[in-house]
Amino acid sequence: MVAAGEHLYDLPEDCISTIISLTSPPDALKLSLVNSIFRSVAELDCVWNAFLPSDWQEIAGNSVTPLKFSSKRELFLCLCSSILIDGGNKTFALDKSTGKKSYVISAKELSIVYGDEPEHWNWKTIPESRFAEVAELKMICRLEIQGKMKTGELSPNTTYGAYLLIKISERSFGLDSIPVEISIAVGDQESVSSTAYLRHPRNKKKEQMESLFYRNRVEMLKTRVNKGDKRMPCEREDGWLEIELGEFFNGGNGDEEIIMRLMEVKGYHVKGGVVIEGIELRPKH
């Protein structure tokens, strides 16, 4: 405790650094603006070590492009900007406010039914993607996409959300008539399921036209789909749409497998025009 008449910055440097390391990255950045003493302490490596994941060396070494930093503070800010890892098949980033880990698993790392058959899927490069290739659905009846990851790669004691990142082309068809089934399972826990529409949130006219022409068939197929809250894609700042596949709490007590899935296999229903970038796992606030 600081005695009356004394200031916090009158404490020894190691005490100040310990106090700052028990706050948060945004707090450390703000405290560095208070005065020259706080600035010098708030930039120490021992402070920013507390905000970095314990395996930061492995993550930095796995970066496709060598990281350039002269301090742990610079490294933290660099990792907050998202880096390509695993040969360009994943991205890694730290949450700026908490230092928690997040990943995006590319479409190449996902299991996509018939994904290697050119008559169904087209693998191509687009400037909007962070990855070398995305998967574009040409035409298919059975849509099934699955991603896997281990809880040990994520931050412990954290609630995570899993999000499928997509684009829906202007020439899409058959995607939004019937909801797809989405689910997430961790380890031996029973999977948590729901439903979602592969529909652009601003494309109401197309939805109404398909409903008019295929109303009877669509209503019949809907009865075969599991009940759920019928989630809708949300627009992101980076131009992609995301559908939340589910959420889970990572207690950090083991290294269990996370299985994230989207599928629409109920009946012969032709569809096409969705672009898959990957699945993002990020902390929920």
Secondary structure as a PSIPRED ss2 file (coil, helix, strand):
# PSIPRED VFORMAT (PSIPRED V4.0)

   1 M C   1.000  0.000  0.000
   2 V C   1.000  0.000  0.000
   3 A C   1.000  0.000  0.000
   4 A C   1.000  0.000  0.000
   5 G C   1.000  0.000  0.000
   6 E C   1.000  0.000  0.000
   7 H C   1.000  0.000  0.000
   8 L H   0.000  1.000  0.000
   9 Y H   0.000  1.000  0.000
  10 D H   0.000  1.000  0.000
  11 L C   1.000  0.000  0.000
  12 P C   1.000  0.000  0.000
  13 E H   0.000  1.000  0.000
  14 D H   0.000  1.000  0.000
  15 C H   0.000  1.000  0.000
  16 I H   0.000  1.000  0.000
  17 S H   0.000  1.000  0.000
  18 T H   0.000  1.000  0.000
  19 I H   0.000  1.000  0.000
  20 I H   0.000  1.000  0.000
  21 S H   0.000  1.000  0.000
  22 L C   1.000  0.000  0.000
  23 T C   1.000  0.000  0.000
  24 S C   1.000  0.000  0.000
  25 P H   0.000  1.000  0.000
  26 P H   0.000  1.000  0.000
  27 D H   0.000  1.000  0.000
  28 A H   0.000  1.000  0.000
  29 L H   0.000  1.000  0.000
  30 K H   0.000  1.000  0.000
  31 L H   0.000  1.000  0.000
  32 S C   1.000  0.000  0.000
  33 L C   1.000  0.000  0.000
  34 V C   1.000  0.000  0.000
  35 N C   1.000  0.000  0.000
  36 S H   0.000  1.000  0.000
  37 I H   0.000  1.000  0.000
  38 F H   0.000  1.000  0.000
  39 R H   0.000  1.000  0.000
  40 S H   0.000  1.000  0.000
  41 V H   0.000  1.000  0.000
  42 A H   0.000  1.000  0.000
  43 E C   1.000  0.000  0.000
  44 L C   1.000  0.000  0.000
  45 D H   0.000  1.000  0.000
  46 C H   0.000  1.000  0.000
  47 V H   0.000  1.000  0.000
  48 W H   0.000  1.000  0.000
  49 N H   0.000  1.000  0.000
  50 A C   1.000  0.000  0.000
  51 F C   1.000  0.000  0.000
  52 L C   1.000  0.000  0.000
  53 P C   1.000  0.000  0.000
  54 S C   1.000  0.000  0.000
  55 D C   1.000  0.000  0.000
  56 W H   0.000  1.000  0.000
  57 Q H   0.000  1.000  0.000
  58 E H   0.000  1.000  0.000
  59 I H   0.000  1.000  0.000
  60 A H   0.000  1.000  0.000
  61 G H   0.000  1.000  0.000
  62 N C   1.000  0.000  0.000
  63 S E   0.000  0.000  1.000
  64 V C   1.000  0.000  0.000
  65 T C   1.000  0.000  0.000
  66 P C   1.000  0.000  0.000
  67 L C   1.000  0.000  0.000
  68 K C   1.000  0.000  0.000
  69 F C   1.000  0.000  0.000
  70 S C   1.000  0.000  0.000
  71 S C   1.000  0.000  0.000
  72 K H   0.000  1.000  0.000
  73 R H   0.000  1.000  0.000
  74 E H   0.000  1.000  0.000
  75 L H   0.000  1.000  0.000
  76 F H   0.000  1.000  0.000
  77 L H   0.000  1.000  0.000
  78 C H   0.000  1.000  0.000
  79 L H   0.000  1.000  0.000
  80 C H   0.000  1.000  0.000
  81 S C   1.000  0.000  0.000
  82 S C   1.000  0.000  0.000
  83 I E   0.000  0.000  1.000
  84 L E   0.000  0.000  1.000
  85 I E   0.000  0.000  1.000
  86 D H   0.000  1.000  0.000
  87 G H   0.000  1.000  0.000
  88 G H   0.000  1.000  0.000
  89 N C   1.000  0.000  0.000
  90 K E   0.000  0.000  1.000
  91 T E   0.000  0.000  1.000
  92 F E   0.000  0.000  1.000
  93 A E   0.000  0.000  1.000
  94 L E   0.000  0.000  1.000
  95 D C   1.000  0.000  0.000
  96 K C   1.000  0.000  0.000
  97 S C   1.000  0.000  0.000
  98 T C   1.000  0.000  0.000
  99 G C   1.000  0.000  0.000
 100 K C   1.000  0.000  0.000
 101 K E   0.000  0.000  1.000
 102 S E   0.000  0.000  1.000
 103 Y E   0.000  0.000  1.000
 104 V E   0.000  0.000  1.000
 105 I E   0.000  0.000  1.000
 106 S E   0.000  0.000  1.000
 107 A H   0.000  1.000  0.000
 108 K H   0.000  1.000  0.000
 109 E H   0.000  1.000  0.000
 110 L C   1.000  0.000  0.000
 111 S E   0.000  0.000  1.000
 112 I E   0.000  0.000  1.000
 113 V C   1.000  0.000  0.000
 114 Y C   1.000  0.000  0.000
 115 G C   1.000  0.000  0.000
 116 D C   1.000  0.000  0.000
 117 E C   1.000  0.000  0.000
 118 P C   1.000  0.000  0.000
 119 E C   1.000  0.000  0.000
 120 H C   1.000  0.000  0.000
 121 W E   0.000  0.000  1.000
 122 N E   0.000  0.000  1.000
 123 W E   0.000  0.000  1.000
 124 K E   0.000  0.000  1.000
 125 T C   1.000  0.000  0.000
 126 I C   1.000  0.000  0.000
 127 P C   1.000  0.000  0.000
 128 E C   1.000  0.000  0.000
 129 S C   1.000  0.000  0.000
 130 R C   1.000  0.000  0.000
 131 F C   1.000  0.000  0.000
 132 A C   1.000  0.000  0.000
 133 E C   1.000  0.000  0.000
 134 V E   0.000  0.000  1.000
 135 A E   0.000  0.000  1.000
 136 E E   0.000  0.000  1.000
 137 L E   0.000  0.000  1.000
 138 K C   1.000  0.000  0.000
 139 M C   1.000  0.000  0.000
 140 I E   0.000  0.000  1.000
 141 C C   1.000  0.000  0.000
 142 R C   1.000  0.000  0.000
 143 L E   0.000  0.000  1.000
 144 E E   0.000  0.000  1.000
 145 I E   0.000  0.000  1.000
 146 Q E   0.000  0.000  1.000
 147 G E   0.000  0.000  1.000
 148 K E   0.000  0.000  1.000
 149 M E   0.000  0.000  1.000
 150 K E   0.000  0.000  1.000
 151 T H   0.000  1.000  0.000
 152 G H   0.000  1.000  0.000
 153 E H   0.000  1.000  0.000
 154 L C   1.000  0.000  0.000
 155 S C   1.000  0.000  0.000
 156 P C   1.000  0.000  0.000
 157 N C   1.000  0.000  0.000
 158 T E   0.000  0.000  1.000
 159 T E   0.000  0.000  1.000
 160 Y E   0.000  0.000  1.000
 161 G E   0.000  0.000  1.000
 162 A E   0.000  0.000  1.000
 163 Y E   0.000  0.000  1.000
 164 L E   0.000  0.000  1.000
 165 L E   0.000  0.000  1.000
 166 I E   0.000  0.000  1.000
 167 K E   0.000  0.000  1.000
 168 I E   0.000  0.000  1.000
 169 S E   0.000  0.000  1.000
 170 E E   0.000  0.000  1.000
 171 R E   0.000  0.000  1.000
 172 S E   0.000  0.000  1.000
 173 F E   0.000  0.000  1.000
 174 G C   1.000  0.000  0.000
 175 L C   1.000  0.000  0.000
 176 D C   1.000  0.000  0.000
 177 S C   1.000  0.000  0.000
 178 I C   1.000  0.000  0.000
 179 P C   1.000  0.000  0.000
 180 V E   0.000  0.000  1.000
 181 E E   0.000  0.000  1.000
 182 I E   0.000  0.000  1.000
 183 S E   0.000  0.000  1.000
 184 I E   0.000  0.000  1.000
 185 A E   0.000  0.000  1.000
 186 V E   0.000  0.000  1.000
 187 G C   1.000  0.000  0.000
 188 D C   1.000  0.000  0.000
 189 Q C   1.000  0.000  0.000
 190 E C   1.000  0.000  0.000
 191 S C   1.000  0.000  0.000
 192 V E   0.000  0.000  1.000
 193 S E   0.000  0.000  1.000
 194 S E   0.000  0.000  1.000
 195 T E   0.000  0.000  1.000
 196 A E   0.000  0.000  1.000
 197 Y C   1.000  0.000  0.000
 198 L C   1.000  0.000  0.000
 199 R C   1.000  0.000  0.000
 200 H C   1.000  0.000  0.000
 201 P C   1.000  0.000  0.000
 202 R C   1.000  0.000  0.000
 203 N C   1.000  0.000  0.000
 204 K H   0.000  1.000  0.000
 205 K H   0.000  1.000  0.000
 206 K H   0.000  1.000  0.000
 207 E H   0.000  1.000  0.000
 208 Q H   0.000  1.000  0.000
 209 M H   0.000  1.000  0.000
 210 E H   0.000  1.000  0.000
 211 S H   0.000  1.000  0.000
 212 L H   0.000  1.000  0.000
 213 F H   0.000  1.000  0.000
 214 Y H   0.000  1.000  0.000
 215 R H   0.000  1.000  0.000
 216 N H   0.000  1.000  0.000
 217 R H   0.000  1.000  0.000
 218 V H   0.000  1.000  0.000
 219 E H   0.000  1.000  0.000
 220 M H   0.000  1.000  0.000
 221 L H   0.000  1.000  0.000
 222 K H   0.000  1.000  0.000
 223 T C   1.000  0.000  0.000
 224 R C   1.000  0.000  0.000
 225 V C   1.000  0.000  0.000
 226 N C   1.000  0.000  0.000
 227 K C   1.000  0.000  0.000
 228 G C   1.000  0.000  0.000
 229 D C   1.000  0.000  0.000
 230 K C   1.000  0.000  0.000
 231 R E   0.000  0.000  1.000
 232 M C   1.000  0.000  0.000
 233 P C   1.000  0.000  0.000
 234 C E   0.000  0.000  1.000
 235 E E   0.000  0.000  1.000
 236 R C   1.000  0.000  0.000
 237 E C   1.000  0.000  0.000
 238 D C   1.000  0.000  0.000
 239 G C   1.000  0.000  0.000
 240 W C   1.000  0.000  0.000
 241 L E   0.000  0.000  1.000
 242 E E   0.000  0.000  1.000
 243 I E   0.000  0.000  1.000
 244 E E   0.000  0.000  1.000
 245 L E   0.000  0.000  1.000
 246 G E   0.000  0.000  1.000
 247 E E   0.000  0.000  1.000
 248 F E   0.000  0.000  1.000
 249 F E   0.000  0.000  1.000
 250 N E   0.000  0.000  1.000
 251 G C   1.000  0.000  0.000
 252 G C   1.000  0.000  0.000
 253 N C   1.000  0.000  0.000
 254 G C   1.000  0.000  0.000
 255 D C   1.000  0.000  0.000
 256 E C   1.000  0.000  0.000
 257 E E   0.000  0.000  1.000
 258 I E   0.000  0.000  1.000
 259 I E   0.000  0.000  1.000
 260 M E   0.000  0.000  1.000
 261 R E   0.000  0.000  1.000
 262 L E   0.000  0.000  1.000
 263 M E   0.000  0.000  1.000
 264 E E   0.000  0.000  1.000
 265 V C   1.000  0.000  0.000
 266 K C   1.000  0.000  0.000
 267 G C   1.000  0.000  0.000
 268 Y C   1.000  0.000  0.000
 269 H C   1.000  0.000  0.000
 270 V C   1.000  0.000  0.000
 271 K E   0.000  0.000  1.000
 272 G E   0.000  0.000  1.000
 273 G E   0.000  0.000  1.000
 274 V E   0.000  0.000  1.000
 275 V E   0.000  0.000  1.000
 276 I E   0.000  0.000  1.000
 277 E E   0.000  0.000  1.000
 278 G E   0.000  0.000  1.000
 279 I E   0.000  0.000  1.000
 280 E E   0.000  0.000  1.000
 281 L E   0.000  0.000  1.000
 282 R E   0.000  0.000  1.000
 283 P E   0.000  0.000  1.000
 284 K C   1.000  0.000  0.000
 285 H C   1.000  0.000  0.000
